[in-house]
Amino acid sequence: MRDTVHHPLFARFYARMSVTMDAKGGVAAYRRELLAGLSGRVIEVGAGNGLNFAHYPRAVSEVVAIEPERRLRQLAATAGMRAEVPVDVVPGVAEALPVKSEAFDAAVASLVLCTVRDLPRALAELRRVLRPGGELRFFEHGLAEGRVMATAQRALDRTVWPLLFGGCHTARDPLAAITAAGFEVVTRRRIRIPETGPGAPTSPCVLGVARRAD
Ligand SMILES: C[S@@+](CC[C@H](N)C(=O)[O-])C[C@H]1O[C@@H](n2cnc3c(N)ncnc32)[C@H](O)[C@@H]1O
């Protein structure tokens, strides 16, 4: 059966590039910050090659990691076996999570809201599976605050970027989408990756915590 998300070239590229960015681009520290203080049952959507797994605190009783791309899912399964908390890697997409409603204490979205096909639907699903008051931890790149970069991002999204980078979009506004989906943003921190040097369309990032509003 064909996978719903099939990006073999991007998967190979991301598997290498993400490890370098974690080690040399400071991204591992953001992953640690993203997950600090979590406990209980956690769902992570679009887990990729599983680079978050090593950073889950021991108070997390289980991570259900959803990943639609076959090669990345295999890498995630290997990373899950090395993690200090139990990780179950499961095929699926964020827009139709294969789990029960209100079953999780927290949800994690890192560098994935740019790529899901239907952002409002993916966030509605995250809201559905969180218990009332549950947290959405997010670490996402998005629309630049500066006009020049924002214009370039929109042009890229209409042309080559999604084709080259596994369906990624650079001009989405994750904070606005999270709020529109019925989450209350509790904390957020704007960061730039890389911190110094020339900016890329994926440089403007936001890292924070939102809570299911009811
Ligand atoms: C840029 S990678 C980020 C991976 C990982 N979250 C990280 O922080 O390194 C985007 C991931 O989203 C996955 N993805 C693509 N479409 C998706 C969808 N509709 N639902 C869930 N994940 C999806 C891709 O297969 C890929 O693993």
The ligand as an SDF file (V2000), in Angstrom:
LIG
                    3D

 27 29  0  0  0  0  0  0  0  0999 V2000
   10.6970   18.8790    8.8710 C   0  0  0  0  0  0  0  0  0  0  0  0
   10.2300   17.3130    9.3970 S   0  0  0  0  0  0  0  0  0  0  0  0
   10.2470   17.4960   11.1830 C   0  0  0  0  0  0  0  0  0  0  0  0
   10.4550   16.2130   11.9040 C   0  0  0  0  0  0  0  0  0  0  0  0
   10.5000   16.3040   13.4290 C   0  0  0  0  0  0  0  0  0  0  0  0
    9.2400   16.7450   13.9790 N   0  0  0  0  0  0  0  0  0  0  0  0
   11.6130   17.1670   13.9420 C   0  0  0  0  0  0  0  0  0  0  0  0
   11.3650   17.9980   14.8110 O   0  0  0  0  0  0  0  0  0  0  0  0
   12.7530   16.9780   13.5000 O   0  0  0  0  0  0  0  0  0  0  0  0
    8.4820   17.2470    9.0390 C   0  0  0  0  0  0  0  0  0  0  0  0
    7.8860   15.9130    9.3430 C   0  0  0  0  0  0  0  0  0  0  0  0
    6.4700   15.9510    9.1720 O   0  0  0  0  0  0  0  0  0  0  0  0
    6.0740   14.7380    8.5620 C   0  0  0  0  0  0  0  0  0  0  0  0
    4.7600   14.9580    7.9260 N   0  0  0  0  0  0  0  0  0  0  0  0
    4.4800   15.3390    6.6560 C   0  0  0  0  0  0  0  0  0  0  0  0
    3.1540   15.4310    6.4770 N   0  0  0  0  0  0  0  0  0  0  0  0
    2.5810   15.1040    7.6470 C   0  0  0  0  0  0  0  0  0  0  0  0
    1.2330   14.9910    8.0950 C   0  0  0  0  0  0  0  0  0  0  0  0
    0.2150   15.2770    7.2840 N   0  0  0  0  0  0  0  0  0  0  0  0
    1.0160   14.6060    9.3690 N   0  0  0  0  0  0  0  0  0  0  0  0
    2.0440   14.3410   10.1980 C   0  0  0  0  0  0  0  0  0  0  0  0
    3.3370   14.4310    9.8350 N   0  0  0  0  0  0  0  0  0  0  0  0
    3.6010   14.8020    8.5800 C   0  0  0  0  0  0  0  0  0  0  0  0
    7.1880   14.4260    7.6110 C   0  0  0  0  0  0  0  0  0  0  0  0
    7.1870   13.0790    7.1950 O   0  0  0  0  0  0  0  0  0  0  0  0
    8.3910   14.7880    8.4790 C   0  0  0  0  0  0  0  0  0  0  0  0
    8.7660   13.7320    9.3020 O   0  0  0  0  0  0  0  0  0  0  0  0
  1  2  1  0
  2  3  1  0
  2 10  1  0
  3  4  1  0
  4  5  1  0
  5  6  1  0
  5  7  1  0
  7  8  2  0
  7  9  1  0
 10 11  1  0
 11 12  1  0
 11 26  1  0
 12 13  1  0
 13 14  1  0
 13 24  1  0
 14 15  1  0
 14 23  1  0
 15 16  2  0
 16 17  1  0
 17 18  1  0
 17 23  2  0
 18 19  1  0
 18 20  2  0
 20 21  1  0
 21 22  2  0
 22 23  1  0
 24 25  1  0
 24 26  1  0
 26 27  1  0
M  CHG  2   2   1   9  -1
M  END
$$$$
